[in-house]
Amino acid sequence: MLRRLLLCVTVFVCPLILIGQQEYSIIDKRAIRFYEEGERFLGQRQWDEAAHNYRAAYERSSDFFEAYLRHAQVLLRKGSPDAALEIAEKGERRIKGQQRFKGQFGFLISEIYFQKGDFQPAIERMEQSLPFLDETITSSEHFKLRSKQMDFIGEQLLRPKDITKERLPDPLNRFRLQYFPVLTADSKKILFTKRDGILNHEHEDIFVSYLEEDASWAEPEPISQVINSRFNEGTCTISADGNMLIFTSCDTPDSFGSCDLYISQKEKGVWQRPVNMGKNVNSRFWDSQPSLSADGRVLFFSSNRRDGFGGNDIWFSRRKEDGSWGVAENLGPTINTERDEVSPFIFFNNEVLFFASDGHLGFGGKDLFLSRFEGGAFGEPENLGYPINDQNDQLALFITAQMDYAYYTQNLFQSGRLDSSFLYRFNFPREIYLGEMILVTEGLVRDGKTGLPIDARLSLVRLDNDSTLYEFRSDGKTGEFVMLYPDKAQTGLYVERDGFIPKIFNVEKDSLKNRDNLVISLDPIESGNYFIFENVFFEFDKSDFQGSSVSSLNRLVNFLERNAEIRIRIEGHTDNVGNPGYNERLSLQRAQSVKDFLVQKGILSDRVIVVGKGDKSPMVPNDSDENRALNRRIEVVIQ
């Protein structure tokens, strides 16, 4: 993985296009020999030897402008922009009447400022050099791209994002290389890739740290001996509840290519042995940098397989109902370009995709972009702007479910080469709209009879269209779970486990949002046990269903199909407003409507009896609008 990481952090350097004269600016033959020897070394990519000869050329003949230019360009190519600027300015000061060199020096100095991230002086120097540049330069593709970039950057500098970047505190960042941070939905667990050094043979593992009660991070530790091995493991993604891990492993015996994606499930608090995700996901090329949607149903990743649009593209695979993964698909030309798209991150609402690219218009190197899912597809990428993006490569962005912080990797270079990398974060700017707020609820599921924890399935469903927003499981060892909730959607929560009566909630009515201690008890399927049949809505003063009732009605059908031996009693209840006799008839009619739906779906009529209780069995006193709403209900009782 480090080989691919190094490819993702190289700095952009302008092509050596500035010099093409047939005649030199000097006539000193020895100086020219030094220069031409430098050109020979340059062609062989022997940078130090080339730089030595260019210096010797202009030290021999102080007005040898081509040598100053070439020396500065080589220094820039080596990742030494300050030294390059010093040489370029030294040569520029010697210009008197040779206007063509004035333009070339101005353009080169603009390039140096650009690589340093000094964008305003870069723009100014480029504008000043324009009248003196010949067509050889102005007609080049590099010049056209740089002009377009400068216009873009100039606009971005007028509206910078108000962010503060900070390095994550000790005990994090204790290693020379740590990168690709990801967090669980509650922001209480951070995972990252740790590498011992920058050489290819040095080892990569996944490490994890937990947030302490005092808001400090615990000492990082290897995630699991089952996950980390003698091979390289890293660049991982974890489901919002922390129970599904997908990560990259390279050069393993069962891999399809150089690096493959593997999956591991946590069961009763223990990570299970990882499994290769198979040929539908992996290829015989490089597959890495996964990002799993919050509900665990779609996986995004980067790959350099040949049937893409460029070097690295973003691909995705959907998880099927049986848990297997579908054939990976390319995300398409709106996102992918002929260059590189890497480090995808799908936000917790499954509607905003972040990624890094050097193929879309940006600040140089790889910039961070977002694309919004609208109309069944991801839309045109949006650059995240300055100073989130700058002249360096930006990679591995992760935004918390709370939308408060963005975590990322910051690389440090020595002489143009990667030297170290550290974990950083910044306050995510509110002007970048990510959708409605995502709220997090934490709790546990237990056996209502024994009090023991239960491994249950929790499904959050949008009631207006019966679509599953998220699906999670509680931990079988502790019963703990983490759930996400869109702030404004009308949603229902269904908690189910074979052998138990389901629990149905209306998220808004039952005030489940932003809870950190929700306890859900599931009762065994036994005679006399019951559950409140939430999310069944009737037209006012009628027994006709509203459209948003379909979600719960279908789940009751599924429950009865899975438990073909049980019979149920459907009880209708009202509040105490109105005539008692009328209330009793209305409650019976509504219970009968539920039975009619079940029968239409194939449930045998003799398995269901109906009762209308009117206002005779209130759950709470009918002394407020809120309590009366609770008393208007349908109950399902096991016979």
Wavefront OBJ file of the C-alpha trace (Angstrom):
o trace
v 0.000 0.000 0.000
v 2.867 2.409 0.663
v 3.927 2.213 -2.978
v 0.473 3.432 -3.972
v 0.503 6.029 -1.172
v 3.760 7.469 -2.459
v 2.204 7.791 -5.893
v -0.588 9.796 -4.291
v 1.667 12.357 -2.588
v 4.042 13.471 -5.343
v 4.047 17.225 -5.902
v 3.077 18.681 -9.245
v 6.000 20.142 -11.153
v 5.774 22.156 -14.334
v 7.232 20.629 -17.490
v 10.637 21.914 -18.591
v 9.230 23.872 -21.515
v 10.660 27.325 -21.042
v 13.805 27.014 -23.104
v 13.941 26.234 -26.809
v 16.115 28.907 -28.441
v 18.381 27.990 -31.314
v 21.003 30.459 -30.038
v 22.261 30.984 -26.496
v 22.340 34.291 -24.670
v 26.167 34.048 -24.344
v 29.060 32.981 -26.580
v 31.445 31.508 -23.980
v 32.054 27.985 -25.363
v 33.177 26.532 -22.018
v 30.031 27.805 -20.255
v 27.956 26.355 -23.086
v 29.702 22.974 -22.642
v 28.784 23.007 -18.949
v 25.190 23.790 -19.889
v 24.949 21.083 -22.530
v 26.464 18.552 -20.143
v 23.731 19.560 -17.707
v 21.155 18.914 -20.432
v 22.566 15.422 -20.906
v 22.276 14.659 -17.205
v 18.785 16.151 -17.215
v 17.710 13.745 -19.931
v 18.949 10.892 -17.734
v 17.076 12.295 -14.679
v 20.360 12.751 -12.819
v 19.201 15.879 -11.046
v 22.224 16.618 -8.848
v 24.700 16.273 -11.694
v 22.535 18.457 -13.934
v 22.236 21.137 -11.238
v 26.014 21.151 -10.725
v 26.665 21.802 -14.413
v 24.025 24.533 -14.734
v 25.575 26.335 -11.760
v 29.026 25.994 -13.303
v 27.671 27.455 -16.560
v 26.306 30.696 -15.093
v 29.204 31.065 -12.675
v 31.468 30.929 -15.730
v 29.286 33.411 -17.623
v 27.074 35.476 -15.313
v 24.591 36.473 -18.064
v 23.841 32.875 -19.098
v 20.080 33.189 -18.504
v 19.241 29.706 -19.828
v 21.453 28.167 -17.134
v 19.741 30.120 -14.336
v 16.356 28.990 -15.646
v 17.355 25.346 -15.957
v 19.029 25.271 -12.521
v 15.917 26.754 -10.890
v 13.695 24.277 -12.723
v 15.779 21.321 -11.543
v 15.661 22.561 -7.947
v 11.904 22.932 -8.254
v 11.692 19.393 -9.639
v 13.677 18.112 -6.634
v 11.229 19.720 -4.213
v 13.366 22.686 -3.165
v 11.239 25.705 -4.130
v 13.027 28.186 -1.840
v 16.389 27.386 -3.424
v 14.767 27.518 -6.871
v 13.348 30.976 -6.127
v 16.733 32.254 -5.027
v 18.387 31.163 -8.306
v 15.530 32.430 -10.482
v 15.555 35.856 -8.844
v 19.334 36.006 -9.130
v 19.092 35.407 -12.875
v 16.179 37.819 -13.280
v 18.141 40.645 -11.667
v 20.732 40.443 -14.443
v 18.198 40.983 -17.249
v 18.571 44.286 -19.029
v 17.107 44.455 -22.518
v 16.305 40.817 -23.348
v 12.541 40.874 -22.922
v 11.962 37.226 -23.823
v 13.892 36.168 -20.722
v 11.883 38.588 -18.604
v 8.741 36.695 -19.516
v 10.352 33.297 -18.915
v 11.735 34.254 -15.522
v 8.407 35.787 -14.532
v 6.503 32.655 -15.506
v 9.012 30.395 -13.710
v 8.869 32.493 -10.536
v 5.085 32.297 -10.722
v 5.408 28.498 -10.896
v 7.691 28.497 -7.854
v 5.270 30.612 -5.841
v 2.488 28.290 -6.959
v 4.326 25.227 -5.659
v 5.058 27.014 -2.370
v 1.346 27.766 -1.954
v 1.891 31.525 -2.206
v -1.026 31.881 -4.567
v -1.489 35.662 -4.622
v 2.106 36.473 -5.660
v 1.922 33.543 -8.114
v -1.086 35.144 -9.778
v 0.549 38.575 -9.822
v 3.829 37.339 -11.331
v 1.989 35.385 -14.009
v -0.041 38.455 -15.009
v 3.142 40.549 -15.150
v 4.899 38.006 -17.367
v 2.119 37.704 -19.963
v 3.194 40.598 -22.259
v 6.693 39.098 -22.548
v 5.844 35.438 -23.238
v 6.162 34.096 -26.760
v 3.713 31.781 -28.474
v 5.826 28.698 -27.731
v 4.835 29.031 -24.081
v 1.360 30.564 -24.321
v 0.155 27.889 -26.769
v 1.335 25.006 -24.583
v -1.198 22.833 -22.748
v 0.613 23.453 -19.476
v 0.259 27.220 -19.817
v -3.441 26.940 -20.708
v -4.114 24.695 -17.701
v -2.152 26.951 -15.378
v -4.025 30.033 -16.609
v -7.330 28.298 -15.936
v -6.112 27.259 -12.497
v -4.988 30.776 -11.651
v -8.403 32.169 -12.545
v -10.060 29.510 -10.380
v -7.688 30.082 -7.469
v -8.128 33.839 -7.665
v -11.877 33.406 -7.230
v -11.414 30.946 -4.360
v -9.076 33.287 -2.481
v -11.874 35.857 -2.355
v -14.041 33.494 -0.245
v -11.760 31.338 1.924
v -13.231 28.805 4.355
v -12.875 29.677 8.029
v -11.145 26.590 9.408
v -8.452 25.846 11.957
v -6.243 22.845 11.318
v -4.878 21.028 14.359
v -2.668 18.004 14.819
v -4.301 15.301 16.933
v -2.730 15.255 20.406
v -0.582 12.679 22.139
v -0.808 9.675 22.474
v -1.927 9.750 18.820
v 0.689 10.587 16.191
v 3.433 8.696 18.002
v 4.587 6.892 14.886
v 6.527 8.132 11.905
v 3.683 7.289 9.540
v -0.002 7.129 10.409
v -2.688 7.865 7.857
v -6.251 7.292 6.577
v -8.211 7.987 9.803
v -11.799 6.717 10.158
v -14.184 7.000 13.108
v -17.321 5.252 14.268
v -20.587 7.197 14.190
v -20.346 8.171 17.859
v -16.819 9.579 17.268
v -15.559 7.522 20.217
v -13.278 5.203 18.250
v -10.640 6.154 15.696
v -8.905 3.681 13.390
v -5.879 4.416 11.223
v -3.069 2.745 9.317
v 0.318 2.718 11.038
v 3.547 2.059 9.147
v 7.015 1.564 10.583
v 8.826 3.573 7.901
v 8.815 4.757 4.293
v 10.637 1.807 2.703
v 8.669 -0.828 0.818
v 9.630 -3.674 3.138
v 8.431 -1.877 6.264
v 5.211 -3.092 7.831
v 1.642 -1.719 7.870
v -1.034 -2.535 10.465
v -4.401 -1.167 11.549
v -4.400 0.562 14.939
v -7.309 1.771 17.055
v -7.716 4.293 19.871
v -10.728 4.926 22.114
v -12.006 8.245 23.431
v -11.744 8.444 27.208
v -14.309 10.050 29.508
v -12.103 13.153 29.821
v -12.206 13.550 25.991
v -8.575 12.413 25.583
v -7.534 9.555 23.321
v -6.258 6.293 24.788
v -2.949 4.748 23.787
v -3.300 3.352 20.231
v -3.207 -0.429 19.998
v -3.340 -3.017 17.198
v -6.959 -3.649 16.301
v -6.750 -7.450 16.494
v -4.313 -10.293 15.968
v -6.931 -11.795 13.679
v -6.870 -8.678 11.456
v -3.181 -7.688 11.551
v -0.777 -10.278 10.168
v 2.706 -10.617 8.722
v 1.284 -9.061 5.564
v 0.377 -5.382 5.151
v -3.072 -4.331 6.421
v -4.427 -0.798 6.268
v -6.658 1.838 4.653
v -9.808 0.563 6.308
v -13.465 1.514 6.703
v -15.829 0.591 9.499
v -19.612 0.538 9.638
v -21.281 3.207 11.727
v -21.984 0.761 14.561
v -18.406 -0.528 14.562
v -19.318 -4.141 13.751
v -18.181 -4.496 10.122
v -14.617 -3.787 9.034
v -13.363 -3.711 5.450
v -9.661 -3.163 4.928
v -6.854 -3.502 2.411
v -4.296 -6.285 2.575
v -1.424 -6.620 0.130
v 0.489 -9.618 -1.202
v -1.528 -12.161 0.779
v -1.619 -15.764 -0.509
v -5.331 -15.699 -1.408
v -5.287 -12.292 -3.092
v -6.376 -11.729 -6.693
v -3.917 -8.865 -7.260
v -1.295 -6.746 -5.518
v -3.757 -5.414 -2.930
v -7.234 -6.763 -2.191
v -10.158 -5.816 0.031
v -11.063 -8.068 2.974
v -14.051 -8.076 5.331
v -14.416 -9.031 8.985
v -17.473 -9.065 11.255
v -17.431 -8.453 14.993
v -19.442 -11.088 16.866
v -19.925 -10.897 20.629
v -17.195 -8.269 20.824
v -14.600 -10.289 18.884
v -13.388 -9.695 15.337
v -13.789 -12.800 13.195
v -11.190 -14.080 10.744
v -11.244 -11.803 7.668
v -12.389 -13.091 4.310
v -11.330 -11.936 0.851
v -14.286 -10.061 -0.659
v -14.024 -12.122 -3.816
v -13.712 -11.606 -7.528
v -16.877 -9.502 -7.745
v -15.053 -6.783 -5.783
v -11.343 -7.487 -6.207
v -9.347 -7.710 -9.415
v -5.837 -8.731 -10.402
v -4.872 -5.084 -10.054
v -4.651 -2.684 -7.081
v -7.901 -2.430 -5.053
v -7.727 -0.301 -1.928
v -8.953 2.696 0.102
v -12.475 1.406 0.904
v -15.377 3.469 2.234
v -18.494 1.704 3.480
v -21.867 3.422 3.593
v -23.241 3.875 7.092
v -25.788 1.090 6.654
v -23.166 -1.285 5.250
v -24.988 -1.755 1.937
v -22.653 0.012 -0.542
v -18.862 -0.112 -0.707
v -16.785 2.513 -2.536
v -13.089 1.993 -3.252
v -10.250 3.027 -5.548
v -8.729 0.737 -8.177
v -6.335 0.967 -11.112
v -7.960 -1.911 -13.049
v -7.703 -1.412 -16.771
v -11.356 -0.973 -17.705
v -11.567 2.417 -16.011
v -11.129 5.984 -17.232
v -7.610 6.693 -15.981
v -4.860 5.694 -13.583
v -7.008 5.209 -10.462
v -10.804 5.341 -10.563
v -13.511 5.105 -7.922
v -15.630 1.954 -8.071
v -18.535 0.659 -6.007
v -20.219 -2.622 -5.108
v -23.646 -3.250 -3.550
v -24.291 -5.823 -0.827
v -27.050 -8.270 -1.710
v -29.805 -9.568 0.557
v -27.858 -12.784 1.182
v -24.816 -10.801 2.344
v -22.735 -11.343 -0.801
v -21.370 -8.447 -2.845
v -22.334 -7.552 -6.379
v -19.981 -7.052 -9.302
v -18.051 -3.796 -8.890
v -19.121 -0.934 -11.140
v -17.208 2.146 -12.219
v -18.686 5.346 -10.798
v -18.572 6.908 -14.256
v -17.037 9.874 -16.101
v -18.707 12.553 -14.004
v -16.419 11.538 -11.120
v -13.558 9.670 -12.783
v -11.097 11.266 -15.200
v -8.074 10.199 -17.219
v -5.949 10.987 -14.150
v -6.354 9.750 -10.546
v -9.395 9.639 -8.261
v -8.614 8.143 -4.855
v -9.570 7.956 -1.144
v -13.387 8.002 -1.449
v -15.487 8.700 1.641
v -19.267 8.377 1.633
v -20.876 10.555 4.305
v -23.195 9.027 6.901
v -26.385 10.069 5.111
v -25.301 8.090 2.014
v -25.914 11.188 -0.120
v -22.540 12.994 -0.288
v -19.366 11.413 -1.642
v -15.938 12.927 -0.969
v -12.814 11.972 -2.906
v -9.380 13.240 -3.937
v -8.493 13.940 -7.567
v -5.889 15.599 -9.748
v -8.133 15.302 -12.794
v -10.615 18.050 -11.872
v -9.824 21.757 -11.683
v -8.075 22.578 -8.423
v -5.105 24.064 -6.607
v -2.449 21.637 -7.840
v -1.734 18.056 -6.941
v -4.759 16.202 -5.590
v -7.638 18.285 -4.251
v -10.620 17.192 -2.194
v -14.010 17.257 -3.903
v -17.571 16.350 -3.033
v -20.371 15.040 -5.213
v -24.034 14.952 -4.220
v -26.329 12.039 -5.007
v -29.338 13.481 -6.831
v -31.722 12.005 -9.333
v -30.241 8.544 -9.019
v -26.632 9.542 -9.737
v -23.702 11.460 -8.286
v -23.498 14.986 -9.653
v -20.734 17.283 -10.839
v -17.828 17.437 -8.330
v -17.417 20.552 -6.177
v -13.957 21.651 -5.030
v -13.914 22.077 -1.229
v -12.032 25.341 -1.614
v -9.202 27.119 0.166
v -7.570 26.504 2.629
v -8.962 22.959 2.830
v -7.174 22.477 -0.476
v -3.792 24.012 -1.174
v -0.751 23.326 -3.349
v -0.117 19.926 -1.734
v -1.937 16.636 -2.175
v -5.024 16.326 0.044
v -6.019 12.784 0.981
v -8.053 10.596 3.305
v -10.809 12.972 4.417
v -13.297 11.700 7.010
v -16.158 13.821 8.369
v -17.898 12.903 11.610
v -21.590 12.082 11.713
v -22.034 15.173 13.886
v -20.572 17.308 11.039
v -18.320 19.081 13.516
v -14.842 17.915 12.449
v -13.092 16.644 9.353
v -10.154 14.296 9.955
v -7.385 13.887 7.404
v -3.744 12.963 6.801
v -1.039 15.594 6.498
v 2.248 14.562 4.902
v 5.669 16.095 5.536
v 8.386 16.055 2.893
v 12.157 16.250 2.846
v 13.773 17.183 -0.472
v 10.541 16.474 -2.285
v 10.125 12.972 -0.807
v 7.613 11.748 1.758
v 9.263 11.762 5.179
v 6.371 11.345 7.652
v 2.608 11.635 7.950
v 0.342 12.599 10.833
v -3.348 12.712 11.722
v -5.013 16.146 11.723
v -8.494 17.570 11.933
v -10.257 20.865 11.277
v -13.662 22.296 12.091
v -15.865 21.445 9.142
v -17.253 24.664 7.621
v -21.012 24.996 7.880
v -21.294 26.666 4.482
v -20.553 23.290 2.866
v -24.020 21.793 3.099
v -24.136 18.065 3.815
v -27.885 17.653 4.296
v -30.021 17.459 7.390
v -28.338 16.775 10.694
v -27.490 13.169 11.542
v -28.306 12.270 15.122
v -26.810 9.346 16.988
v -28.586 7.132 19.494
v -26.740 4.593 21.617
v -28.184 1.898 23.825
v -28.538 -1.828 24.276
v -30.983 -4.630 23.491
v -31.747 -7.235 26.120
v -33.985 -10.218 26.757
v -37.042 -8.881 28.574
v -37.358 -12.156 30.504
v -33.747 -12.852 31.523
v -32.150 -9.428 31.179
v -29.325 -10.902 29.093
v -27.972 -9.051 26.021
v -29.361 -9.949 22.606
v -27.901 -9.891 19.114
v -30.803 -8.168 17.328
v -31.358 -6.453 13.983
v -32.286 -2.767 14.120
v -33.773 -1.218 10.996
v -34.440 2.484 10.581
v -37.146 2.968 7.950
v -38.448 6.083 6.270
v -42.200 5.799 6.693
v -43.345 7.863 3.739
v -41.855 5.447 1.193
v -40.988 2.334 3.256
v -37.284 2.627 2.404
v -34.650 1.332 4.803
v -32.278 4.164 5.686
v -29.948 2.192 7.944
v -29.699 -1.329 9.270
v -27.510 -2.314 12.218
v -27.073 -5.100 14.744
v -26.650 -5.020 18.486
v -23.590 -6.742 19.897
v -24.366 -10.276 21.046
v -21.978 -10.022 23.990
v -22.987 -6.640 25.403
v -26.258 -5.893 23.615
v -24.878 -2.465 22.704
v -25.762 -0.674 19.472
v -25.311 2.640 17.707
v -28.012 4.022 15.408
v -28.149 7.032 13.093
v -31.206 9.209 12.523
v -31.821 11.925 9.938
v -33.082 14.873 11.934
v -36.201 15.692 9.923
v -37.398 12.501 8.286
v -40.451 10.681 9.668
v -38.905 7.370 10.656
v -39.709 4.115 12.348
v -37.324 1.831 14.220
v -37.886 -1.925 14.037
v -35.987 -4.187 16.446
v -36.226 -7.868 15.555
v -34.753 -11.199 16.625
v -35.930 -14.727 15.853
v -37.828 -16.207 18.787
v -38.809 -12.789 20.142
v -41.697 -10.399 19.658
v -40.533 -7.384 17.617
v -40.358 -3.905 19.094
v -41.644 -1.075 16.914
v -40.963 2.591 17.598
v -41.918 5.875 16.054
v -38.657 7.773 16.345
v -40.222 11.217 16.710
v -43.167 10.225 18.896
v -41.040 8.071 21.183
v -38.248 10.680 21.436
v -35.448 8.318 20.437
v -33.142 10.878 18.827
v -29.808 11.770 20.405
v -30.122 9.250 23.219
v -27.099 7.579 24.753
v -28.814 5.186 27.171
v -31.763 3.680 25.307
v -32.645 0.219 26.655
v -34.815 -1.980 24.423
v -36.291 -5.149 25.890
v -37.528 -7.891 23.591
v -39.994 -10.394 25.021
v -39.974 -14.052 23.965
v -42.812 -15.283 21.756
v -45.072 -16.546 24.526
v -48.806 -16.459 25.075
v -49.921 -13.194 26.632
v -46.899 -11.172 25.543
v -47.675 -8.226 23.276
v -46.218 -5.229 21.495
v -47.597 -1.840 20.534
v -48.056 -1.753 16.777
v -46.540 1.669 16.091
v -46.496 3.498 12.764
v -49.982 2.404 11.730
v -51.801 5.615 10.873
v -55.507 6.019 10.085
v -57.373 8.808 8.397
v -59.093 11.105 10.885
v -62.127 9.447 12.459
v -61.865 6.563 9.953
v -60.467 3.048 9.680
v -58.691 3.732 6.369
v -54.874 3.523 6.439
v -52.594 6.390 5.578
v -49.828 5.551 3.087
v -47.104 5.714 5.739
v -48.646 2.667 7.479
v -47.381 0.203 4.870
v -43.965 -0.168 6.475
v -45.283 -1.557 9.777
v -48.026 -3.601 8.146
v -45.493 -5.379 5.929
v -43.291 -6.166 8.907
v -46.212 -7.734 10.758
v -46.807 -9.917 7.693
v -43.132 -10.952 7.727
v -43.292 -11.748 11.455
v -46.313 -14.012 10.983
v -44.730 -15.725 7.967
v -41.561 -16.481 9.940
v -43.617 -17.796 12.872
v -46.300 -19.822 11.128
v -47.389 -21.593 14.310
v -48.514 -18.553 16.294
v -51.898 -16.830 16.461
v -52.420 -13.210 17.401
v -55.096 -10.915 18.761
v -55.287 -7.405 17.337
v -56.648 -4.873 19.813
v -57.825 -1.407 18.827
v -57.717 1.390 21.458
v -58.842 5.029 21.483
v -58.619 7.973 23.855
v -61.637 9.148 25.894
v -62.730 11.937 23.549
v -66.223 11.291 22.159
v -68.974 8.750 22.796
v -67.663 5.492 24.409
v -69.836 3.315 22.171
v -68.632 5.094 19.044
v -65.004 4.793 20.212
v -65.426 1.063 20.700
v -66.861 0.581 17.201
v -64.091 2.708 15.637
v -61.363 0.783 17.478
v -62.861 -2.526 16.285
v -63.054 -1.284 12.692
v -59.398 -0.218 12.813
v -58.325 -3.592 14.222
v -60.343 -5.276 11.472
v -58.553 -3.155 8.838
v -55.239 -4.531 10.098
v -56.568 -8.099 9.856
v -57.928 -7.476 6.363
v -54.480 -6.329 5.221
v -52.868 -9.464 6.666
v -55.368 -11.751 5.008
v -54.881 -10.004 1.674
v -51.157 -10.765 2.026
v -51.810 -14.467 2.510
v -52.093 -14.833 6.308
v -54.821 -17.336 7.231
v -57.883 -15.646 8.717
v -58.180 -18.081 11.633
v -54.733 -17.044 12.901
v -56.009 -13.514 13.657
v -58.826 -12.347 15.914
v -59.782 -8.713 16.465
v -61.044 -6.819 19.487
v -62.183 -3.203 19.848
v -61.594 -1.866 23.352
v -62.355 1.797 22.757
v -61.206 3.884 25.715
v -61.501 1.107 28.323
v -57.741 0.279 28.650
v -55.718 3.492 28.566
v -51.920 3.207 28.864
v -51.713 6.568 30.645
v -54.272 9.033 32.012
v -56.149 10.950 29.302
v -55.142 14.296 30.796
v -53.081 15.825 27.970
v -52.836 15.802 24.189
v -49.600 13.823 24.440
v -51.142 11.151 26.652
v -54.270 10.889 24.528
v -52.014 10.313 21.494
v -50.335 7.433 23.344
v -53.701 5.884 24.145
v -54.765 5.872 20.481
v -53.025 2.666 19.446
v -53.090 -0.856 18.026
v -51.696 -3.705 20.142
v -50.715 -7.157 18.894
v -51.053 -9.908 21.522
v -49.708 -13.462 21.217
v -52.544 -15.973 21.775
l 1 2 3 4 5 6 7 8 9 10 11 12 13 14 15 16 17 18 19 20 21 22 23 24 25 26 27 28 29 30 31 32 33 34 35 36 37 38 39 40 41 42 43 44 45 46 47 48 49 50 51 52 53 54 55 56 57 58 59 60 61 62 63 64 65 66 67 68 69 70 71 72 73 74 75 76 77 78 79 80 81 82 83 84 85 86 87 88 89 90 91 92 93 94 95 96 97 98 99 100 101 102 103 104 105 106 107 108 109 110 111 112 113 114 115 116 117 118 119 120 121 122 123 124 125 126 127 128 129 130 131 132 133 134 135 136 137 138 139 140 141 142 143 144 145 146 147 148 149 150 151 152 153 154 155 156 157 158 159 160 161 162 163 164 165 166 167 168 169 170 171 172 173 174 175 176 177 178 179 180 181 182 183 184 185 186 187 188 189 190 191 192 193 194 195 196 197 198 199 200 201 202 203 204 205 206 207 208 209 210 211 212 213 214 215 216 217 218 219 220 221 222 223 224 225 226 227 228 229 230 231 232 233 234 235 236 237 238 239 240 241 242 243 244 245 246 247 248 249 250 251 252 253 254 255 256 257 258 259 260 261 262 263 264 265 266 267 268 269 270 271 272 273 274 275 276 277 278 279 280 281 282 283 284 285 286 287 288 289 290 291 292 293 294 295 296 297 298 299 300 301 302 303 304 305 306 307 308 309 310 311 312 313 314 315 316 317 318 319 320 321 322 323 324 325 326 327 328 329 330 331 332 333 334 335 336 337 338 339 340 341 342 343 344 345 346 347 348 349 350 351 352 353 354 355 356 357 358 359 360 361 362 363 364 365 366 367 368 369 370 371 372 373 374 375 376 377 378 379 380 381 382 383 384 385 386 387 388 389 390 391 392 393 394 395 396 397 398 399 400 401 402 403 404 405 406 407 408 409 410 411 412 413 414 415 416 417 418 419 420 421 422 423 424 425 426 427 428 429 430 431 432 433 434 435 436 437 438 439 440 441 442 443 444 445 446 447 448 449 450 451 452 453 454 455 456 457 458 459 460 461 462 463 464 465 466 467 468 469 470 471 472 473 474 475 476 477 478 479 480 481 482 483 484 485 486 487 488 489 490 491 492 493 494 495 496 497 498 499 500 501 502 503 504 505 506 507 508 509 510 511 512 513 514 515 516 517 518 519 520 521 522 523 524 525 526 527 528 529 530 531 532 533 534 535 536 537 538 539 540 541 542 543 544 545 546 547 548 549 550 551 552 553 554 555 556 557 558 559 560 561 562 563 564 565 566 567 568 569 570 571 572 573 574 575 576 577 578 579 580 581 582 583 584 585 586 587 588 589 590 591 592 593 594 595 596 597 598 599 600 601 602 603 604 605 606 607 608 609 610 611 612 613 614 615 616 617 618 619 620 621 622 623 624 625 626 627 628 629 630 631 632 633 634 635 636 637 638 639
